[in-house]
Amino acid sequence: MSELTIDIERHPWQPFLPDNCRLLMLGSFPPSRKRWCMDFFYPNFINDMWRIFGIVFFNDKLHFVDEARKVFLLDRIIPFLNDKGIGLYDTAIAVRRLNNTASDKDLEVVEPTNLNELLNKIPTCKAVVTTGQKATDIFCGHFHISQPKVGSFTEFSFNGKKMRLYRMPSSSRAYPMKVERKAEYYAPMFQEMTN
């Protein structure tokens, strides 16, 4: 199949940017709609992101999870993110799925997110966290900065302001690490950036 016959998929959502956004989380791109259990970021029920949040902030991996209905509790997630000043978006706004999967390696970025424009919308932001390799590659390439090791950060400057880029483990189940261990990586960053 040639590249030209693969449909271009556009991002389904606008950036989620609380007024007090201090931390911006950037993934690569949402999975295909058939994998969603809700109409919001990290919508795949087998993705661990909302369980990581539950562990770090509530010591309960099911805090944002309805196991019986196999959905995430958006009515808890949105107020929580607004309260903590955590924004969400992705590093691509248009992609081609080369093998019809959600895997980063199968995504061809057709149009990257305008990262400068995104950061300009959130002047209170102190740090960005990338949650996968493709997002990290795109962000570091755009700002010409070195990639931090997983679990650490690199400082960079944006509009004369010092900021941090954190690199965290992917919340995808394809990333071979238990959710509790992933949460151990996320916890210090969340605690420092949202208190």
N, C-alpha and C positions, 0 to 999 in steps of 0.2 A: 504494500500500500504506500503510495507516495505521500509526502508531507502535505501536499495541496488538497488531498481528499480527506484529511483528518480535520474535523470541525474545530474551530477556535471557540473556546469556552471562556466567557467573561465572568468576572467575580460577581457572586450573587448579592453581596452586601456592601453597604457603605462602611467605612471605618467606624469602630466603636470608640469614641474619644470623650471620656468624662471631662467636665469643666476643670477638674483638679488633677488631670492626668499627670502622674509622676513617673509611671513606668509604662512603656509601650511594648507589648508582646507581638512579635512578628513570626508567623509561620510562612509556609510557601504558598499554599493554595488549598481551598476546601476540597474534600473528596467529592465524587459525583453524587448527585442528589439521592440516588437510590440507597446511599449509605447513611443518610441523615436520620437522626431521631428527633431533631429540633432544627429550627430555622435560625441558627446562630453559630458562632465560631466553635470549632472542635465538636462538630455535631455527630460524629460516628460514635455509637454507643460503646464500641470496644476501644476507643481512644482513651488514654488515661488522664488527660489534662484536668478534668473536673474532679477526678479522684485525688490527683496531686494537690489541688487547691484544698480539698476537704481534709486531707491529712495535715498539711502545713498549718492551716488556720483554725481547724476545729478538731484535730486529732481523730478524724472520722472520715474514712475514704468514701463513705456513702452519704455525706452531708448534702451533696448536690445531685444525688442519684436516686431515681425511683427504680429499684431493681425489678419490682413486679411488672411495671409497664415498660421497662427497658427504655427509659428516657432520662434526660437530665432535667433538673428543676430550674427552668429559666426564671421563674418568679423569685427564686433565691439568688441566682447568679447575677442578674442585672443590678439589683440594689447593692449587692456585695461589691461588685466591680466599681460602681459609682462611689461607694463609700471609701474604698481603698485607693481610688485614683489609678486604676489599671485599665489601659486602653488595649484594643485588639485590632490587628489587621494582618495582611499578608504582603509578601514582597513581590507578588505578581498580580496583575489585574486581568491578564488574558494569557491563556495557555492552550497548548495542544496536549492531549493525553495520548502518548505514543503507543501504549499497550493497554489502554482502558483500565488503568489501576490508579490508586491514590498515591503510589510511591513517588518520591521525589525524582528518582532516577528515570521515571517514565514521563516526567513533565518537561515539555519544551516551553520555555517562557517566551511568549510572543510580545507581551508588553509588560515591562516591569512597573511596579508602583513608583510614582514620583515621590521618593523618600524625602527630599527637601521640602516639598509642598506639605507632606504629611506632618513632618516635625514642626514646620512653621505654624500649624494649626494648634499645637499643644506647647505653648511657651513655658508651662510649668514642668515639663518633662525633664527628668534628670538622667534617665537610663532607658536603654532599649535591650530587650532580650530576644535572641533568635532561638527558635525551638526545633531546628533541623539544619542539615548541612546546606541544602540549596538556599534557604533563607540567609544563612550565614555567608555563603559565597556571594550572594547578590549584595547584601548590605556592605560587606567588607570591600568588595570590588567598587561599589559606588563611592564610598568615602575614602578609599585607598588606605585602609588600615589593616593591621595584621590580625589574623584570626585568634581569638582567645581559645585556650584549651577548654574542653567541656567542664563546666563547673566554675569557670573563672571569668574575668572580664579584661577588656582592653579599653583604655581611655581614648577619646577622640574629641575633636572640637567641632562645634556646629554654631555658626553665626557668632563666633567669639566666646561661646559658652562651653565649658568642659563638661563632657558627658561620658557615660560608660556604655559599652556594649558587652552584655553578658551572653555567654553561650551555654545553653542548658541541654540536657539530654532530650531527645525527641519523646513526645508523649505517645507516639504510635506503639502499638503492641509489637510491631515488627522490630523495634529497637530492643535488643535483648537485655533487659534489665527489669527487675521487679519494681512495681509501682512505689513501694515503700522506699526503695533505694533511690529512685528518681526524685522522690519528695525530699530526701536528704540533700540532694544537690540544689533544689529550688529554695529550700527554707531560708538559708542565710540571705539570699538576694531579696526574697519577698519581705523578710523582716526589716532589712536595712532600707529598702526603697519604698515601703508603704507605711512606715511608722512616723 
